[in-house]
Amino acid sequence: MATKSRHDQCREKRRFWQAHIQAWGKSGLSQKEYCRRQSLNDHQFGYWKRKFVSKNDQGGKSRFVSVQVATTPSFLHDGQGDSGLEVHVGDVIIKLSNSFNPVTLSRAVSALGNRS
């Protein structure tokens, strides 16, 4: 029986990790928990995830979303009250005040990305 070429081995490894990254994206589990359940090395998983996401954003949690601005956005108030902003992500609404914390927003959006 002939041994597989290095090219074939690399292609199989790529398919293996891509399938796991896609399955993880659909699982709703954290990366660490998914790797534990599948007996995968968390660091290798992270390497391959970064490799695929940086190439074409397949399998990753990062996505661009459509943003619609109302005819008269709520942040164009006449200065009375807190003129914040609402971010709609699916069925979730995030209300931001003028003094919102960007780190908190980043964490909230990340948590929403991990819901599916």
Salt bridges, closest charged atoms under 4 A:
ASP8 OD1 - ARG11 NH2 2.91
GLU12 OE2 - LYS4 NZ 2.53
GLU33 OE2 - ARG36 NH2 2.65
GLU33 OE2 - ARG37 NE 2.76
GLU86 OE1 - HIS88 NE2 3.16
GLU86 OE2 - LYS95 NZ 3.83
ASP91 OD1 - ARG115 NH2 3.26
